[in-house]
Amino acid sequence: AKLRPSAHAVAIKMSSATGNLSSCNSHAGNLPLVAVVAASSSVFGGSCLNSSHAKLQGVLKASFTTWLSLAPATSCSFSGAKHVVESMPVRTLGSQVLGELASAQICGTADGGFTDNTGVAHAVAAGANEVVALLNSINCQDPGGPALFNLFQGGPSQTSAFGFSQCVFQIFAEHMAWAKEQWAGFKSLKIAPGSKYLNGITAGVLKVHTAKSQWFGIAAGRAVSIVVINFNSTLDVFLLEDFHKY
């Protein structure tokens, strides 16, 4: 199987798993705090697949992707993985370089939004049959922006913004038109007059069934209940926002 490429993404063949986080768990007390904090977000982690961003990182002498080794003998090494990546002659990771990194059990961390910006797919993949999703939308009625509806049939396979490509996976068997129809019937709380930042709070339950997803390891036919609570606000969740307004 291959990822569908965009103008900035590369097509890569599916490989075996690069490893797991067992070495990180067993040596958690020895991990460098700076690297752990960087890996916990990695909001620009997917930029390693973008040639323009790779050039920018070279100019800034910075790395937007946090690399770590999952080899058991490395104690979940951040520095060793970074050294391997930086020693490579090219900084844009095509399929050959990605294959070499996978063989060495080295992986880059990236924000979960590159595959699912709601967390619902990850919870279902972990075996949850009931998921409570607290989502936010910015001046719109779509729960989590379009992210929740994109998990249903009829959603796009990939989206792109500002040079960042996001893979989208339809893990539910129902169509997004059905999901939107269900959402339109949910009740919204009455907001106090004069509310400055909160536009609305909508909640409801979606009774859905899984579709087969090879990438998330989800089998078809599971019944799942999604309790959705969506906050519609004028506040953003990114840089330059005044967090006192929360």
Contacts in CASP RR format, 6 or more apart in sequence:
PFRMAT RR
TARGET T0000
AUTHOR 0000-0000-0000
METHOD contacts of the structure
MODEL  1
AKLRPSAHAVAIKMSSATGNLSSCNSHAGNLPLVAVVAASSSVFGGSCLN
SSHAKLQGVLKASFTTWLSLAPATSCSFSGAKHVVESMPVRTLGSQVLGE
LASAQICGTADGGFTDNTGVAHAVAAGANEVVALLNSINCQDPGGPALFN
LFQGGPSQTSAFGFSQCVFQIFAEHMAWAKEQWAGFKSLKIAPGSKYLNG
ITAGVLKVHTAKSQWFGIAAGRAVSIVVINFNSTLDVFLLEDFHKY
1 13 0 8 1.000
1 14 0 8 1.000
1 214 0 8 1.000
2 11 0 8 1.000
2 12 0 8 1.000
2 13 0 8 1.000
2 14 0 8 1.000
3 9 0 8 1.000
3 10 0 8 1.000
3 11 0 8 1.000
3 12 0 8 1.000
3 167 0 8 1.000
4 11 0 8 1.000
4 157 0 8 1.000
4 158 0 8 1.000
5 11 0 8 1.000
6 158 0 8 1.000
6 160 0 8 1.000
6 165 0 8 1.000
7 160 0 8 1.000
8 49 0 8 1.000
8 50 0 8 1.000
8 51 0 8 1.000
8 52 0 8 1.000
8 160 0 8 1.000
8 163 0 8 1.000
8 164 0 8 1.000
8 165 0 8 1.000
9 49 0 8 1.000
9 50 0 8 1.000
9 158 0 8 1.000
9 165 0 8 1.000
10 49 0 8 1.000
10 93 0 8 1.000
10 94 0 8 1.000
10 95 0 8 1.000
10 98 0 8 1.000
11 95 0 8 1.000
12 94 0 8 1.000
12 95 0 8 1.000
12 98 0 8 1.000
12 99 0 8 1.000
13 95 0 8 1.000
15 99 0 8 1.000
15 102 0 8 1.000
16 102 0 8 1.000
18 70 0 8 1.000
18 101 0 8 1.000
18 102 0 8 1.000
18 105 0 8 1.000
18 106 0 8 1.000
18 107 0 8 1.000
19 70 0 8 1.000
19 105 0 8 1.000
19 107 0 8 1.000
20 70 0 8 1.000
21 70 0 8 1.000
21 76 0 8 1.000
22 72 0 8 1.000
23 70 0 8 1.000
23 71 0 8 1.000
23 72 0 8 1.000
23 74 0 8 1.000
23 75 0 8 1.000
23 76 0 8 1.000
24 31 0 8 1.000
24 68 0 8 1.000
24 70 0 8 1.000
24 76 0 8 1.000
26 75 0 8 1.000
27 75 0 8 1.000
27 76 0 8 1.000
30 75 0 8 1.000
31 76 0 8 1.000
31 78 0 8 1.000
32 78 0 8 1.000
32 79 0 8 1.000
35 66 0 8 1.000
35 68 0 8 1.000
35 78 0 8 1.000
35 79 0 8 1.000
38 66 0 8 1.000
38 109 0 8 1.000
39 66 0 8 1.000
39 68 0 8 1.000
39 78 0 8 1.000
39 109 0 8 1.000
41 111 0 8 1.000
42 64 0 8 1.000
42 65 0 8 1.000
42 66 0 8 1.000
42 108 0 8 1.000
42 109 0 8 1.000
42 110 0 8 1.000
42 111 0 8 1.000
43 111 0 8 1.000
44 53 0 8 1.000
44 64 0 8 1.000
44 65 0 8 1.000
44 111 0 8 1.000
44 164 0 8 1.000
45 64 0 8 1.000
45 65 0 8 1.000
45 66 0 8 1.000
45 108 0 8 1.000
45 109 0 8 1.000
45 110 0 8 1.000
45 111 0 8 1.000
45 114 0 8 1.000
46 64 0 8 1.000
46 65 0 8 1.000
46 110 0 8 1.000
46 111 0 8 1.000
46 114 0 8 1.000
46 164 0 8 1.000
46 165 0 8 1.000
47 53 0 8 1.000
47 54 0 8 1.000
47 57 0 8 1.000
47 64 0 8 1.000
47 65 0 8 1.000
47 164 0 8 1.000
48 54 0 8 1.000
48 64 0 8 1.000
48 65 0 8 1.000
48 91 0 8 1.000
48 92 0 8 1.000
48 93 0 8 1.000
48 108 0 8 1.000
49 92 0 8 1.000
49 93 0 8 1.000
49 94 0 8 1.000
49 165 0 8 1.000
50 92 0 8 1.000
50 163 0 8 1.000
50 164 0 8 1.000
50 165 0 8 1.000
51 92 0 8 1.000
52 163 0 8 1.000
53 64 0 8 1.000
53 163 0 8 1.000
54 91 0 8 1.000
54 92 0 8 1.000
55 91 0 8 1.000
57 63 0 8 1.000
57 64 0 8 1.000
57 91 0 8 1.000
58 91 0 8 1.000
63 82 0 8 1.000
63 86 0 8 1.000
65 108 0 8 1.000
65 109 0 8 1.000
65 110 0 8 1.000
66 78 0 8 1.000
66 108 0 8 1.000
66 109 0 8 1.000
67 78 0 8 1.000
67 81 0 8 1.000
67 82 0 8 1.000
67 84 0 8 1.000
67 85 0 8 1.000
67 106 0 8 1.000
67 107 0 8 1.000
67 108 0 8 1.000
67 109 0 8 1.000
68 76 0 8 1.000
68 77 0 8 1.000
68 78 0 8 1.000
68 81 0 8 1.000
68 106 0 8 1.000
68 107 0 8 1.000
68 108 0 8 1.000
68 109 0 8 1.000
69 76 0 8 1.000
69 77 0 8 1.000
69 78 0 8 1.000
69 80 0 8 1.000
69 81 0 8 1.000
69 84 0 8 1.000
69 104 0 8 1.000
69 105 0 8 1.000
69 106 0 8 1.000
70 76 0 8 1.000
70 105 0 8 1.000
70 106 0 8 1.000
70 107 0 8 1.000
71 104 0 8 1.000
71 105 0 8 1.000
74 80 0 8 1.000
74 81 0 8 1.000
81 106 0 8 1.000
81 107 0 8 1.000
81 108 0 8 1.000
84 101 0 8 1.000
84 104 0 8 1.000
84 106 0 8 1.000
85 101 0 8 1.000
85 106 0 8 1.000
88 97 0 8 1.000
88 100 0 8 1.000
90 97 0 8 1.000
93 101 0 8 1.000
101 107 0 8 1.000
112 119 0 8 1.000
112 122 0 8 1.000
113 147 0 8 1.000
113 166 0 8 1.000
114 164 0 8 1.000
114 165 0 8 1.000
114 166 0 8 1.000
114 167 0 8 1.000
115 121 0 8 1.000
115 166 0 8 1.000
115 167 0 8 1.000
115 169 0 8 1.000
115 215 0 8 1.000
116 122 0 8 1.000
116 147 0 8 1.000
116 151 0 8 1.000
116 169 0 8 1.000
117 144 0 8 1.000
117 147 0 8 1.000
117 166 0 8 1.000
118 133 0 8 1.000
118 135 0 8 1.000
118 144 0 8 1.000
118 147 0 8 1.000
118 148 0 8 1.000
118 151 0 8 1.000
119 133 0 8 1.000
120 131 0 8 1.000
120 133 0 8 1.000
120 148 0 8 1.000
120 151 0 8 1.000
120 171 0 8 1.000
120 226 0 8 1.000
121 151 0 8 1.000
121 169 0 8 1.000
121 171 0 8 1.000
121 213 0 8 1.000
121 216 0 8 1.000
121 218 0 8 1.000
122 216 0 8 1.000
123 131 0 8 1.000
124 131 0 8 1.000
124 171 0 8 1.000
124 210 0 8 1.000
124 216 0 8 1.000
124 218 0 8 1.000
124 222 0 8 1.000
124 224 0 8 1.000
125 171 0 8 1.000
125 213 0 8 1.000
125 216 0 8 1.000
125 217 0 8 1.000
125 218 0 8 1.000
128 224 0 8 1.000
129 222 0 8 1.000
129 223 0 8 1.000
129 224 0 8 1.000
129 225 0 8 1.000
130 224 0 8 1.000
130 225 0 8 1.000
130 227 0 8 1.000
131 224 0 8 1.000
131 225 0 8 1.000
131 226 0 8 1.000
131 227 0 8 1.000
132 227 0 8 1.000
132 229 0 8 1.000
133 143 0 8 1.000
133 148 0 8 1.000
133 226 0 8 1.000
133 227 0 8 1.000
133 228 0 8 1.000
133 229 0 8 1.000
134 229 0 8 1.000
134 231 0 8 1.000
135 143 0 8 1.000
135 144 0 8 1.000
135 145 0 8 1.000
135 147 0 8 1.000
135 148 0 8 1.000
135 228 0 8 1.000
135 229 0 8 1.000
135 230 0 8 1.000
135 231 0 8 1.000
136 144 0 8 1.000
136 230 0 8 1.000
136 231 0 8 1.000
136 232 0 8 1.000
136 233 0 8 1.000
136 237 0 8 1.000
137 143 0 8 1.000
137 144 0 8 1.000
137 145 0 8 1.000
137 230 0 8 1.000
137 231 0 8 1.000
137 232 0 8 1.000
137 233 0 8 1.000
138 145 0 8 1.000
138 232 0 8 1.000
138 233 0 8 1.000
138 234 0 8 1.000
138 235 0 8 1.000
138 236 0 8 1.000
139 199 0 8 1.000
139 232 0 8 1.000
139 233 0 8 1.000
139 234 0 8 1.000
140 232 0 8 1.000
141 202 0 8 1.000
141 232 0 8 1.000
142 148 0 8 1.000
142 149 0 8 1.000
143 149 0 8 1.000
143 183 0 8 1.000
143 202 0 8 1.000
143 228 0 8 1.000
143 230 0 8 1.000
144 230 0 8 1.000
148 179 0 8 1.000
148 228 0 8 1.000
149 155 0 8 1.000
149 176 0 8 1.000
149 179 0 8 1.000
149 180 0 8 1.000
149 183 0 8 1.000
150 156 0 8 1.000
150 159 0 8 1.000
150 168 0 8 1.000
150 170 0 8 1.000
150 176 0 8 1.000
151 168 0 8 1.000
151 169 0 8 1.000
151 170 0 8 1.000
151 171 0 8 1.000
151 172 0 8 1.000
152 170 0 8 1.000
152 172 0 8 1.000
152 174 0 8 1.000
152 175 0 8 1.000
152 176 0 8 1.000
152 178 0 8 1.000
152 179 0 8 1.000
152 208 0 8 1.000
153 170 0 8 1.000
153 172 0 8 1.000
153 173 0 8 1.000
153 174 0 8 1.000
153 175 0 8 1.000
153 176 0 8 1.000
153 211 0 8 1.000
154 170 0 8 1.000
154 175 0 8 1.000
154 176 0 8 1.000
154 177 0 8 1.000
155 168 0 8 1.000
155 170 0 8 1.000
155 176 0 8 1.000
156 168 0 8 1.000
157 167 0 8 1.000
157 168 0 8 1.000
158 165 0 8 1.000
158 166 0 8 1.000
158 167 0 8 1.000
158 168 0 8 1.000
159 165 0 8 1.000
159 166 0 8 1.000
159 168 0 8 1.000
160 166 0 8 1.000
167 215 0 8 1.000
169 213 0 8 1.000
169 215 0 8 1.000
169 216 0 8 1.000
170 211 0 8 1.000
170 213 0 8 1.000
171 210 0 8 1.000
171 211 0 8 1.000
171 213 0 8 1.000
171 216 0 8 1.000
171 218 0 8 1.000
172 179 0 8 1.000
172 208 0 8 1.000
172 209 0 8 1.000
172 210 0 8 1.000
172 211 0 8 1.000
172 224 0 8 1.000
173 208 0 8 1.000
173 209 0 8 1.000
173 210 0 8 1.000
173 211 0 8 1.000
173 220 0 8 1.000
173 221 0 8 1.000
174 208 0 8 1.000
174 209 0 8 1.000
179 206 0 8 1.000
179 208 0 8 1.000
182 206 0 8 1.000
183 202 0 8 1.000
183 206 0 8 1.000
183 228 0 8 1.000
186 202 0 8 1.000
186 203 0 8 1.000
186 204 0 8 1.000
186 228 0 8 1.000
187 202 0 8 1.000
187 203 0 8 1.000
187 204 0 8 1.000
188 200 0 8 1.000
188 201 0 8 1.000
188 202 0 8 1.000
189 200 0 8 1.000
189 201 0 8 1.000
189 202 0 8 1.000
189 203 0 8 1.000
191 198 0 8 1.000
191 199 0 8 1.000
191 200 0 8 1.000
191 201 0 8 1.000
196 234 0 8 1.000
197 233 0 8 1.000
197 234 0 8 1.000
197 235 0 8 1.000
197 245 0 8 1.000
198 231 0 8 1.000
198 232 0 8 1.000
198 233 0 8 1.000
199 232 0 8 1.000
199 233 0 8 1.000
199 234 0 8 1.000
200 231 0 8 1.000
200 232 0 8 1.000
200 233 0 8 1.000
201 229 0 8 1.000
201 230 0 8 1.000
201 231 0 8 1.000
201 232 0 8 1.000
202 228 0 8 1.000
202 229 0 8 1.000
202 230 0 8 1.000
202 232 0 8 1.000
203 227 0 8 1.000
203 228 0 8 1.000
203 229 0 8 1.000
203 230 0 8 1.000
204 227 0 8 1.000
204 228 0 8 1.000
204 229 0 8 1.000
205 225 0 8 1.000
205 226 0 8 1.000
205 227 0 8 1.000
205 228 0 8 1.000
206 225 0 8 1.000
206 226 0 8 1.000
206 228 0 8 1.000
207 223 0 8 1.000
207 224 0 8 1.000
207 225 0 8 1.000
208 223 0 8 1.000
208 224 0 8 1.000
208 225 0 8 1.000
208 226 0 8 1.000
209 220 0 8 1.000
209 221 0 8 1.000
209 222 0 8 1.000
209 223 0 8 1.000
209 224 0 8 1.000
210 218 0 8 1.000
210 219 0 8 1.000
210 220 0 8 1.000
210 221 0 8 1.000
210 222 0 8 1.000
210 224 0 8 1.000
211 218 0 8 1.000
211 220 0 8 1.000
211 221 0 8 1.000
212 218 0 8 1.000
212 219 0 8 1.000
212 220 0 8 1.000
235 241 0 8 1.000
235 245 0 8 1.000
235 246 0 8 1.000
END
